């Protein structure tokens, strides 16, 4: 359990599996393809509208990793994630990528969410 958006990604970045995947994405085009396919598949799954999407965390983390490890794809991936139903973290990150707040910097991570950095490599 975390207290906010920034804390969510800080906690995710400490997870060994997230760090391992990030390292793989930095070094392997095949890992990029697998992650992009996984995001596409998870975002299209049917969800009971009465409940949160059980894939919200996975979608948010995969989008976050894509942002740093495969930035050429992040706009496309954010659009796919934004269409996933009943998400909170994933949709918030996707919206932040797709419509960054008006700030003096081109850095979309300044402003209300604070700076979100990539996970450390393994």
Secondary structure, DSSP 8 states (H G I E B T S, - for coil): --SSHHHHHHHHHH-HHHHHHHHHHHH-HHHHHHHHHHHHHHHTS---TTS--TTHHHHHHHHHHHHHH-GGGHHHHHHHHHTSTT-SHHHHHHHHHHT----SSS-TTSSTT---------
